[in-house]
Amino acid sequence: MNSGVAIAGVWFKNPVITASGTFGHGEEYADFVDLNKLGGVTVKGVSTEPWKGNKPPRVVETYGGMLNAVGLQNPGVKAFLQKDLPYLRRFDTNVIVNICGHTVDEYAAAARMISEAGGADMLEVNISCPNIQDGGMAFGSDPAAAARVIKAVRETTRLPVIAKLSPNVTDITEIAKAAESEGADCISLINTVLGMKIDVKTKKPVLGNVFGGLSGPAIKPIAVRMVWQTARAVSAPIIGMGGVSDAEDAIEFLLAGASLVAVGSANFFNPTVTVEIIEGIEKYMLENGFSNVAEIRAQTV
């Protein structure tokens, strides 16, 4: 039995990675998880210059999940390259750097800086964050805009490019096909679902940004459906995510057509969940006689 997976020329020892924004830059979880056991670590979004993020409150728990409106706060590419990337490179795991920007040029510049520095295995282009005022959703909700960003990044780097897509669209397959047509090597979906919570006592929105991104078990059926649809619309491998809390959730995404599965908000309430999921997938493979992960995907109707 071999639980390893190869996508876009990159070998993953198993199909479990972390989702951007939920695992920091890896060091934050090192006391709970042996990072060497993970297929990969996707770091928190990185931009060319430091971003302050949105005003608080930024996070609120909801039934079946949570809303966040952090706004991609980060110290910028230079700080990431000086401190965080060298730390991650100490471990035997793939490093996926999530990049964000307000403009096409900012995305391209971030991709260039990270590529020239070396040390990253893949770039994940976040064109889907629902809680920033510029860029993000504007790029991720329009096929032509998404294509422009991916094309600009593709022309800037030799690293494999992952397009991270938003569920807040009418037809996810159109965005995926546009991204693939301009050079996306992989498609990751879904990002959070746009939501809102109102405090009935104050009669005001709870989040300082008013809207935020809903994550957690509540969005898993949406994510599984979109992975299923996209797997039948594009040739690029898919990284599935959205509400993965245990091995059964992860296996469901593999059956829907995903090659890798990213674990997000579950890290907040169970910091060892990634390793538990890896072990659960391997147990499932043994029990069902699967020799590799591709055989799980092949079961899909």
MARTORPA-950163 format. One record per residue (C-alpha): residue number from 1; residue in three letters; x, y, z. Coordinates in nm, 2 decimals, always signed. Layout:
// MARTORPA-950163
+-----+-----+--------+--------+--------+
!   i !  aa !      X !      Y !      Z !
+-----+-----+--------+--------+--------+
! NUM ! ALA !      X !      Y !      Z !
...
+-----+-----+--------+--------+--------+
//
This chain:
// MARTORPA-950163
+-----+-----+--------+--------+--------+
!   i !  aa !      X !      Y !      Z !
+-----+-----+--------+--------+--------+
!   1 ! MET !  +0.00 !  +0.00 !  +0.00 !
!   2 ! ASN !  +0.13 !  +0.35 !  -0.09 !
!   3 ! SER !  -0.06 !  +0.66 !  +0.02 !
!   4 ! GLY !  +0.16 !  +0.89 !  -0.17 !
!   5 ! VAL !  +0.03 !  +1.12 !  -0.45 !
!   6 ! ALA !  +0.21 !  +1.30 !  -0.73 !
!   7 ! ILE !  +0.05 !  +1.62 !  -0.87 !
!   8 ! ALA !  +0.21 !  +1.87 !  -1.11 !
!   9 ! GLY !  +0.54 !  +1.70 !  -1.07 !
!  10 ! VAL !  +0.55 !  +1.73 !  -0.69 !
!  11 ! TRP !  +0.54 !  +1.41 !  -0.47 !
!  12 ! PHE !  +0.33 !  +1.41 !  -0.16 !
!  13 ! LYS !  +0.40 !  +1.13 !  +0.09 !
!  14 ! ASN !  +0.02 !  +1.12 !  +0.17 !
!  15 ! PRO !  -0.28 !  +1.32 !  +0.04 !
!  16 ! VAL !  -0.33 !  +1.53 !  +0.35 !
!  17 ! ILE !  -0.22 !  +1.90 !  +0.36 !
!  18 ! THR !  -0.32 !  +2.20 !  +0.57 !
!  19 ! ALA !  -0.54 !  +2.48 !  +0.44 !
!  20 ! SER !  -0.41 !  +2.83 !  +0.42 !
!  21 ! GLY !  -0.50 !  +3.06 !  +0.70 !
!  22 ! THR !  -0.57 !  +2.78 !  +0.95 !
!  23 ! PHE !  -0.22 !  +2.65 !  +1.03 !
!  24 ! GLY !  -0.02 !  +2.98 !  +1.05 !
!  25 ! HIS !  +0.32 !  +2.92 !  +0.90 !
!  26 ! GLY !  +0.36 !  +2.58 !  +1.06 !
!  27 ! GLU !  +0.56 !  +2.67 !  +1.36 !
!  28 ! GLU !  +0.24 !  +2.75 !  +1.56 !
!  29 ! TYR !  +0.14 !  +2.38 !  +1.55 !
!  30 ! ALA !  +0.48 !  +2.22 !  +1.58 !
!  31 ! ASP !  +0.42 !  +2.14 !  +1.95 !
!  32 ! PHE !  +0.12 !  +1.93 !  +1.85 !
!  33 ! VAL !  +0.19 !  +1.78 !  +1.51 !
!  34 ! ASP !  +0.51 !  +1.63 !  +1.37 !
!  35 ! LEU !  +0.52 !  +1.84 !  +1.05 !
!  36 ! ASN !  +0.73 !  +1.56 !  +0.89 !
!  37 ! LYS !  +0.42 !  +1.34 !  +0.88 !
!  38 ! LEU !  +0.22 !  +1.58 !  +0.67 !
!  39 ! GLY !  +0.19 !  +1.57 !  +0.29 !
!  40 ! GLY !  +0.23 !  +1.94 !  +0.29 !
!  41 ! VAL !  +0.19 !  +2.27 !  +0.47 !
!  42 ! THR !  +0.00 !  +2.56 !  +0.30 !
!  43 ! VAL !  +0.10 !  +2.88 !  +0.47 !
!  44 ! LYS !  -0.11 !  +3.17 !  +0.56 !
!  45 ! GLY !  -0.16 !  +3.42 !  +0.27 !
!  46 ! VAL !  +0.14 !  +3.63 !  +0.18 !
!  47 ! SER !  +0.14 !  +3.96 !  +0.00 !
!  48 ! THR !  +0.41 !  +4.18 !  -0.14 !
!  49 ! GLU !  +0.38 !  +4.43 !  +0.14 !
!  50 ! PRO !  +0.24 !  +4.39 !  +0.50 !
!  51 ! TRP !  -0.14 !  +4.39 !  +0.53 !
!  52 ! LYS !  -0.31 !  +4.50 !  +0.85 !
!  53 ! GLY !  -0.63 !  +4.31 !  +0.79 !
!  54 ! ASN !  -0.98 !  +4.40 !  +0.89 !
!  55 ! LYS !  -1.10 !  +4.58 !  +1.20 !
!  56 ! PRO !  -1.22 !  +4.36 !  +1.49 !
!  57 ! PRO !  -1.41 !  +4.16 !  +1.58 !
!  58 ! ARG !  -1.27 !  +3.92 !  +1.32 !
!  59 ! VAL !  -1.40 !  +3.58 !  +1.42 !
!  60 ! VAL !  -1.72 !  +3.44 !  +1.55 !
!  61 ! GLU !  -1.85 !  +3.09 !  +1.61 !
!  62 ! THR !  -2.16 !  +2.98 !  +1.43 !
!  63 ! TYR !  -2.37 !  +2.66 !  +1.43 !
!  64 ! GLY !  -2.16 !  +2.40 !  +1.25 !
!  65 ! GLY !  -1.87 !  +2.63 !  +1.19 !
!  66 ! MET !  -1.72 !  +2.97 !  +1.22 !
!  67 ! LEU !  -1.71 !  +3.31 !  +1.04 !
!  68 ! ASN !  -1.39 !  +3.49 !  +0.99 !
!  69 ! ALA !  -1.30 !  +3.83 !  +0.85 !
!  70 ! VAL !  -0.93 !  +3.85 !  +0.93 !
!  71 ! GLY !  -0.87 !  +4.01 !  +0.60 !
!  72 ! LEU !  -0.54 !  +3.83 !  +0.51 !
!  73 ! GLN !  -0.33 !  +4.01 !  +0.77 !
!  74 ! ASN !  +0.03 !  +3.92 !  +0.71 !
!  75 ! PRO !  +0.38 !  +4.07 !  +0.75 !
!  76 ! GLY !  +0.46 !  +4.06 !  +0.38 !
!  77 ! VAL !  +0.69 !  +3.85 !  +0.16 !
!  78 ! LYS !  +1.02 !  +3.98 !  +0.29 !
!  79 ! ALA !  +0.94 !  +3.89 !  +0.65 !
!  80 ! PHE !  +0.80 !  +3.55 !  +0.54 !
!  81 ! LEU !  +1.12 !  +3.47 !  +0.34 !
!  82 ! GLN !  +1.35 !  +3.58 !  +0.63 !
!  83 ! LYS !  +1.17 !  +3.39 !  +0.92 !
!  84 ! ASP !  +0.90 !  +3.15 !  +0.82 !
!  85 ! LEU !  +1.02 !  +2.98 !  +0.51 !
!  86 ! PRO !  +1.36 !  +2.88 !  +0.66 !
!  87 ! TYR !  +1.18 !  +2.73 !  +0.96 !
!  88 ! LEU !  +0.95 !  +2.52 !  +0.74 !
!  89 ! ARG !  +1.23 !  +2.40 !  +0.52 !
!  90 ! ARG !  +1.37 !  +2.21 !  +0.83 !
!  91 ! PHE !  +1.10 !  +1.96 !  +0.78 !
!  92 ! ASP !  +1.04 !  +1.68 !  +0.53 !
!  93 ! THR !  +0.72 !  +1.82 !  +0.39 !
!  94 ! ASN !  +0.61 !  +2.01 !  +0.09 !
!  95 ! VAL !  +0.57 !  +2.39 !  +0.14 !
!  96 ! ILE !  +0.28 !  +2.55 !  -0.05 !
!  97 ! VAL !  +0.29 !  +2.93 !  -0.04 !
!  98 ! ASN !  -0.05 !  +3.10 !  -0.07 !
!  99 ! ILE !  -0.02 !  +3.45 !  -0.23 !
! 100 ! CYS !  -0.27 !  +3.73 !  -0.24 !
! 101 ! GLY !  -0.29 !  +4.08 !  -0.39 !
! 102 ! HIS !  -0.51 !  +4.38 !  -0.46 !
! 103 ! THR !  -0.40 !  +4.39 !  -0.83 !
! 104 ! VAL !  -0.28 !  +4.15 !  -1.09 !
! 105 ! ASP !  +0.06 !  +4.31 !  -1.07 !
! 106 ! GLU !  +0.08 !  +4.25 !  -0.69 !
! 107 ! TYR !  +0.00 !  +3.88 !  -0.75 !
! 108 ! ALA !  +0.27 !  +3.86 !  -1.01 !
! 109 ! ALA !  +0.53 !  +4.04 !  -0.79 !
! 110 ! ALA !  +0.46 !  +3.81 !  -0.49 !
! 111 ! ALA !  +0.50 !  +3.51 !  -0.71 !
! 112 ! ARG !  +0.83 !  +3.64 !  -0.85 !
! 113 ! MET !  +0.98 !  +3.72 !  -0.51 !
! 114 ! ILE !  +0.90 !  +3.38 !  -0.37 !
! 115 ! SER !  +1.01 !  +3.20 !  -0.68 !
! 116 ! GLU !  +1.35 !  +3.38 !  -0.69 !
! 117 ! ALA !  +1.41 !  +3.32 !  -0.32 !
! 118 ! GLY !  +1.37 !  +2.94 !  -0.36 !
! 119 ! GLY !  +1.24 !  +2.70 !  -0.10 !
! 120 ! ALA !  +0.87 !  +2.68 !  -0.20 !
! 121 ! ASP !  +0.74 !  +2.37 !  -0.37 !
! 122 ! MET !  +0.42 !  +2.52 !  -0.51 !
! 123 ! LEU !  +0.23 !  +2.85 !  -0.52 !
! 124 ! GLU !  -0.14 !  +2.87 !  -0.43 !
! 125 ! VAL !  -0.30 !  +3.18 !  -0.59 !
! 126 ! ASN !  -0.58 !  +3.31 !  -0.36 !
! 127 ! ILE !  -0.83 !  +3.47 !  -0.59 !
! 128 ! SER !  -1.12 !  +3.38 !  -0.36 !
! 129 ! CYS !  -1.10 !  +3.54 !  -0.02 !
! 130 ! PRO !  -1.45 !  +3.68 !  +0.06 !
! 131 ! ASN !  -1.35 !  +3.93 !  +0.33 !
! 132 ! ILE !  -1.12 !  +4.19 !  +0.17 !
! 133 ! GLN !  -1.24 !  +4.50 !  +0.00 !
! 134 ! ASP !  -1.02 !  +4.49 !  -0.31 !
! 135 ! GLY !  -0.91 !  +4.20 !  -0.53 !
! 136 ! GLY !  -0.99 !  +3.86 !  -0.39 !
! 137 ! MET !  -1.36 !  +3.80 !  -0.46 !
! 138 ! ALA !  -1.35 !  +4.04 !  -0.76 !
! 139 ! PHE !  -1.09 !  +3.82 !  -0.93 !
! 140 ! GLY !  -1.24 !  +3.49 !  -0.81 !
! 141 ! SER !  -1.60 !  +3.55 !  -0.92 !
! 142 ! ASP !  -1.53 !  +3.63 !  -1.29 !
! 143 ! PRO !  -1.37 !  +3.38 !  -1.53 !
! 144 ! ALA !  -1.19 !  +3.65 !  -1.73 !
! 145 ! ALA !  -1.05 !  +3.82 !  -1.42 !
! 146 ! ALA !  -0.94 !  +3.49 !  -1.27 !
! 147 ! ALA !  -0.77 !  +3.40 !  -1.60 !
! 148 ! ARG !  -0.57 !  +3.73 !  -1.60 !
! 149 ! VAL !  -0.43 !  +3.67 !  -1.25 !
! 150 ! ILE !  -0.33 !  +3.31 !  -1.32 !
! 151 ! LYS !  -0.17 !  +3.41 !  -1.65 !
! 152 ! ALA !  +0.03 !  +3.68 !  -1.49 !
! 153 ! VAL !  +0.15 !  +3.44 !  -1.22 !
! 154 ! ARG !  +0.22 !  +3.17 !  -1.47 !
! 155 ! GLU !  +0.44 !  +3.40 !  -1.67 !
! 156 ! THR !  +0.64 !  +3.49 !  -1.36 !
! 157 ! THR !  +0.72 !  +3.15 !  -1.21 !
! 158 ! ARG !  +0.83 !  +2.80 !  -1.29 !
! 159 ! LEU !  +0.67 !  +2.67 !  -0.97 !
! 160 ! PRO !  +0.35 !  +2.47 !  -1.01 !
! 161 ! VAL !  +0.06 !  +2.71 !  -0.98 !
! 162 ! ILE !  -0.26 !  +2.62 !  -0.78 !
! 163 ! ALA !  -0.57 !  +2.83 !  -0.84 !
! 164 ! LYS !  -0.78 !  +2.86 !  -0.52 !
! 165 ! LEU !  -1.14 !  +2.92 !  -0.61 !
! 166 ! SER !  -1.44 !  +3.07 !  -0.44 !
! 167 ! PRO !  -1.77 !  +2.89 !  -0.39 !
! 168 ! ASN !  -1.95 !  +3.23 !  -0.41 !
! 169 ! VAL !  -2.02 !  +3.20 !  -0.78 !
! 170 ! THR !  -2.30 !  +3.06 !  -1.01 !
! 171 ! ASP !  -2.09 !  +2.81 !  -1.19 !
! 172 ! ILE !  -1.76 !  +2.69 !  -1.03 !
! 173 ! THR !  -1.66 !  +2.50 !  -1.34 !
! 174 ! GLU !  -1.64 !  +2.81 !  -1.56 !
! 175 ! ILE !  -1.39 !  +2.97 !  -1.32 !
! 176 ! ALA !  -1.19 !  +2.64 !  -1.30 !
! 177 ! LYS !  -1.17 !  +2.61 !  -1.68 !
! 178 ! ALA !  -1.06 !  +2.97 !  -1.72 !
! 179 ! ALA !  -0.78 !  +2.92 !  -1.46 !
! 180 ! GLU !  -0.67 !  +2.60 !  -1.62 !
! 181 ! SER !  -0.66 !  +2.75 !  -1.97 !
! 182 ! GLU !  -0.41 !  +3.01 !  -1.85 !
! 183 ! GLY !  -0.17 !  +2.77 !  -1.69 !
! 184 ! ALA !  -0.31 !  +2.66 !  -1.35 !
! 185 ! ASP !  -0.15 !  +2.32 !  -1.27 !
! 186 ! CYS !  -0.40 !  +2.24 !  -1.00 !
! 187 ! ILE !  -0.73 !  +2.37 !  -0.87 !
! 188 ! SER !  -0.81 !  +2.40 !  -0.50 !
! 189 ! LEU !  -1.16 !  +2.44 !  -0.37 !
! 190 ! ILE !  -1.34 !  +2.56 !  -0.19 !
! 191 ! ASN !  -1.26 !  +2.87 !  +0.00 !
! 192 ! THR !  -1.51 !  +3.00 !  +0.26 !
! 193 ! VAL !  -1.87 !  +3.08 !  +0.19 !
! 194 ! LEU !  -1.98 !  +3.44 !  +0.24 !
! 195 ! GLY !  -2.19 !  +3.48 !  +0.55 !
! 196 ! MET !  -2.30 !  +3.71 !  +0.82 !
! 197 ! LYS !  -2.41 !  +3.70 !  +1.19 !
! 198 ! ILE !  -2.62 !  +3.97 !  +1.37 !
! 199 ! ASP !  -2.61 !  +4.01 !  +1.75 !
! 200 ! VAL !  -2.98 !  +4.02 !  +1.85 !
! 201 ! LYS !  -2.90 !  +4.22 !  +2.17 !
! 202 ! THR !  -2.70 !  +4.50 !  +2.01 !
! 203 ! LYS !  -2.90 !  +4.46 !  +1.68 !
! 204 ! LYS !  -2.57 !  +4.50 !  +1.49 !
! 205 ! PRO !  -2.35 !  +4.28 !  +1.28 !
! 206 ! VAL !  -2.10 !  +4.08 !  +1.50 !
! 207 ! LEU !  -1.81 !  +4.11 !  +1.26 !
! 208 ! GLY !  -1.63 !  +4.44 !  +1.22 !
! 209 ! ASN !  -1.62 !  +4.38 !  +0.85 !
! 210 ! VAL !  -2.00 !  +4.29 !  +0.86 !
! 211 ! PHE !  -1.95 !  +3.99 !  +0.62 !
! 212 ! GLY !  -1.71 !  +3.70 !  +0.67 !
! 213 ! GLY !  -1.62 !  +3.36 !  +0.54 !
! 214 ! LEU !  -1.80 !  +3.06 !  +0.68 !
! 215 ! SER !  -1.59 !  +2.75 !  +0.73 !
! 216 ! GLY !  -1.63 !  +2.42 !  +0.91 !
! 217 ! PRO !  -1.86 !  +2.12 !  +0.88 !
! 218 ! ALA !  -2.16 !  +2.33 !  +0.76 !
! 219 ! ILE !  -2.00 !  +2.39 !  +0.42 !
! 220 ! LYS !  -1.88 !  +2.04 !  +0.35 !
! 221 ! PRO !  -2.18 !  +1.93 !  +0.13 !
! 222 ! ILE !  -2.12 !  +2.24 !  -0.09 !
! 223 ! ALA !  -1.75 !  +2.17 !  -0.11 !
! 224 ! VAL !  -1.80 !  +1.80 !  -0.20 !
! 225 ! ARG !  -2.05 !  +1.90 !  -0.47 !
! 226 ! MET !  -1.81 !  +2.15 !  -0.63 !
! 227 ! VAL !  -1.52 !  +1.92 !  -0.62 !
! 228 ! TRP !  -1.74 !  +1.65 !  -0.80 !
! 229 ! GLN !  -1.84 !  +1.90 !  -1.06 !
! 230 ! THR !  -1.50 !  +2.05 !  -1.12 !
! 231 ! ALA !  -1.33 !  +1.70 !  -1.14 !
! 232 ! ARG !  -1.55 !  +1.64 !  -1.44 !
! 233 ! ALA !  -1.48 !  +1.97 !  -1.61 !
! 234 ! VAL !  -1.10 !  +2.01 !  -1.60 !
! 235 ! SER !  -0.80 !  +1.78 !  -1.64 !
! 236 ! ALA !  -0.60 !  +1.95 !  -1.37 !
! 237 ! PRO !  -0.57 !  +1.77 !  -1.03 !
! 238 ! ILE !  -0.79 !  +1.90 !  -0.75 !
! 239 ! ILE !  -0.72 !  +1.98 !  -0.39 !
! 240 ! GLY !  -1.05 !  +1.94 !  -0.20 !
! 241 ! MET !  -1.13 !  +2.13 !  +0.12 !
! 242 ! GLY !  -1.42 !  +2.27 !  +0.32 !
! 243 ! GLY !  -1.54 !  +2.12 !  +0.65 !
! 244 ! VAL !  -1.29 !  +1.83 !  +0.67 !
! 245 ! SER !  -1.30 !  +1.72 !  +1.03 !
! 246 ! ASP !  -1.20 !  +1.35 !  +1.02 !
! 247 ! ALA !  -1.08 !  +1.07 !  +0.79 !
! 248 ! GLU !  -1.43 !  +0.99 !  +0.66 !
! 249 ! ASP !  -1.47 !  +1.35 !  +0.55 !
! 250 ! ALA !  -1.14 !  +1.34 !  +0.37 !
! 251 ! ILE !  -1.22 !  +1.01 !  +0.20 !
! 252 ! GLU !  -1.55 !  +1.16 !  +0.08 !
! 253 ! PHE !  -1.35 !  +1.43 !  -0.10 !
! 254 ! LEU !  -1.12 !  +1.17 !  -0.26 !
! 255 ! LEU !  -1.42 !  +0.98 !  -0.38 !
! 256 ! ALA !  -1.56 !  +1.30 !  -0.53 !
! 257 ! GLY !  -1.24 !  +1.34 !  -0.74 !
! 258 ! ALA !  -0.98 !  +1.52 !  -0.53 !
! 259 ! SER !  -0.62 !  +1.41 !  -0.54 !
! 260 ! LEU !  -0.53 !  +1.59 !  -0.21 !
! 261 ! VAL !  -0.74 !  +1.70 !  +0.08 !
! 262 ! ALA !  -0.67 !  +2.01 !  +0.28 !
! 263 ! VAL !  -0.77 !  +2.04 !  +0.65 !
! 264 ! GLY !  -0.88 !  +2.39 !  +0.77 !
! 265 ! SER !  -1.08 !  +2.50 !  +1.06 !
! 266 ! ALA !  -1.07 !  +2.16 !  +1.23 !
! 267 ! ASN !  -0.71 !  +2.25 !  +1.33 !
! 268 ! PHE !  -0.85 !  +2.51 !  +1.57 !
! 269 ! PHE !  -1.05 !  +2.26 !  +1.78 !
! 270 ! ASN !  -0.83 !  +1.95 !  +1.73 !
! 271 ! PRO !  -0.47 !  +2.05 !  +1.66 !
! 272 ! THR !  -0.37 !  +1.68 !  +1.59 !
! 273 ! VAL !  -0.65 !  +1.62 !  +1.34 !
! 274 ! THR !  -0.42 !  +1.61 !  +1.03 !
! 275 ! VAL !  -0.22 !  +1.31 !  +1.16 !
! 276 ! GLU !  -0.54 !  +1.14 !  +1.27 !
! 277 ! ILE !  -0.68 !  +1.18 !  +0.92 !
! 278 ! ILE !  -0.37 !  +1.04 !  +0.76 !
! 279 ! GLU !  -0.39 !  +0.73 !  +0.98 !
! 280 ! GLY !  -0.76 !  +0.70 !  +0.91 !
! 281 ! ILE !  -0.71 !  +0.71 !  +0.53 !
! 282 ! GLU !  -0.44 !  +0.45 !  +0.55 !
! 283 ! LYS !  -0.67 !  +0.23 !  +0.76 !
! 284 ! TYR !  -0.95 !  +0.27 !  +0.50 !
! 285 ! MET !  -0.71 !  +0.17 !  +0.22 !
! 286 ! LEU !  -0.61 !  -0.15 !  +0.40 !
! 287 ! GLU !  -0.96 !  -0.24 !  +0.49 !
! 288 ! ASN !  -1.08 !  -0.19 !  +0.13 !
! 289 ! GLY !  -0.78 !  -0.34 !  -0.05 !
! 290 ! PHE !  -0.66 !  -0.01 !  -0.21 !
! 291 ! SER !  -0.30 !  -0.01 !  -0.31 !
! 292 ! ASN !  -0.29 !  +0.37 !  -0.38 !
! 293 ! VAL !  -0.50 !  +0.68 !  -0.35 !
! 294 ! ALA !  -0.58 !  +0.69 !  -0.72 !
! 295 ! GLU !  -0.78 !  +0.37 !  -0.67 !
! 296 ! ILE !  -1.01 !  +0.55 !  -0.43 !
! 297 ! ARG !  -1.08 !  +0.82 !  -0.68 !
! 298 ! ALA !  -1.15 !  +0.55 !  -0.94 !
! 299 ! GLN !  -1.44 !  +0.43 !  -0.74 !
! 300 ! THR !  -1.63 !  +0.75 !  -0.82 !
! 301 ! VAL !  -1.94 !  +0.69 !  -1.04 !
+-----+-----+--------+--------+--------+
//
